[in-house]
C-alpha cells in the first residue's frame, strides 16, 4: 500500500507533537518541581548572559561590537540552540539507548525511530532557557537601533527558523557518531554546546581562520554571526562577501540533508548490542 | 585502610575502561578551553590588565578550569550513591563494616585520580601547545599545584557527598543538582575567572567552597596575591579548611540520615 505523500510528510511532525505532549502531561503531574526546575534553567541562562555582559563591560567593544550588538549575537545564538536543544536535544542520548538495548525497542515501534529518540524525555523545562534568550534578543533588537527595512522585517523570521534548523541538524548529525562509538556522547557536545559557546560572541572576536572555518567547514557562522551582520547592516570585518548573509536558509537545507544522510547510514549499519 | 585502597583502585580501574569516553571528554574540554581562551584573549587585547590578571593569567586559568572539570566533577556526574539512596541499594552500603563516607570517598578519589592523569594532563597539554600559558619554573610550585588539585578533588567530593545525602530527605536530588549545576560553575570561577567579577562579589565567592575547586588551584599555579595570606600556602590552607569542614558535616549528616533511613523490603 502506498500512502499518499501528504500523510507521509505530515505523519512524523504529528506523531512528534503527540509524543512530546505525552511527556509534558507526565511532567505536569509534579507541577512544583517542573516550575522550580524551569526557573533554575532560566537562572542558568541568565548567568551565561551575565558573563557576556561582564566581558563586554570590561572590554567596551570587541571586534567593533558593543554590549548591545554583543547581546544581539548572544540572543540569536542562545535562542536557536535553546530551541534545538528542546526539539532534538534528546538525540544525544543515542549511545545510552544503544547500550541498554532501548534503541531496539524503538525500532520495533510503528513510529520513525528519530522521532521516538527526539521526543524521549521531552521536557518543557528547556523553555526556561528559550524565554530569557528570546527576551534578550528582542531587547537587543530594540537597543541596537536596527533600521527596519521591509527586507529585514521579512528576513527576521526566515533567519530565526534557519538558525533553529541548522542547530537541530548539527545536533542530529553529531549524535550519529554514537552509532560507531557508543561512548562518544561528549565528543558530540564539542560541536553542540561548543558550537553554542562559539556563536555566543561575534565571530570576528576569534580571528579570520575561525570565521572561515565556521563559515565553510562547520557552518555555525549562519546561526548568529551572519544574521547579526544582516540585521545591523554591517560589512563583514573579515572581508567575506555580503551575499553570505542571505545564505542561512540554503545552509539549513544543506545541513538537513547531511544530517539525514548521517542518520540513515548510521541506522543502516546499526547492529544491536544484543543486550 | 586496605579496604579503602582496594575501593580506590576499583574506582580507578572502572573509569579506565571508558577509553572512548575519556578521549571524547579530552576533545570537548579542549574545544571549550580554546573557545573560552580566544574570547578572553580578545577581551585582554582591549584591556591589557583587569584586577591584577593579564591575558596569560586568564588563558592559563581557562585551561586549569577545563583540566579540573573532570577531576572536580563541577557539572556532574553525581556520586553513584545518589541513585542507591533513591532505589534503596544504600542498605547494602550501610551493612559494610566501613563508614559510608570514607567508602565513597575512596571510590570517588579513584575516579578523580584517573581523570587527573588521563583527562586533566592531556587537556592542559593541548592548552600549553596552542597558547602561551604561564607555567611556573619552580618545582616547589608544581608540588603546591598538585596538592591543590588533590584538595580540589576532596572538596568536590565533600560537596557532592552532601548533595547525595540530601537524597535521604528529598528522595530525588535532581533539584539539588539543578541549583548546584547553576551555582557551581559560576562560583568556582569556571564560567569566567572570578577576577573579572565585580570585586565585592568576587571577594565573597573566593571564600565559598566552590572557589576551592577551580579559582584557588588556578591562583596557586599563577602565584597570585589575592589568595588568603597572599601566598600559595594560604590558598592550600583555605582548601584544606573547606575539605575538613565539608567532610565533618558529611559525617555528622550521615549519622543523622542513617538513623532515619527506612528501606522498603521486596
Interface residues (C-beta under 8 A of the other chain):
Chain A: X33 X36 X37 X40 X41 X43 X44 X47 X48 X51 X54 X55 X58 X59 X60 X61 X62 X63 X181 X182 X183 X184 X185 X186 X187 X189 X190 X193 X194 X197 X198 X201 X205 X206 X207 X210
Chain B: X18 X19 X20 X21 X23 X24 X25 X27 X28 X31 X32 X35 X36 X38 X39 X40 X42 X43 X46 X47 X50 X172 X174 X175 X178 X179 X181 X182 X186 X191 X192 X196 X197
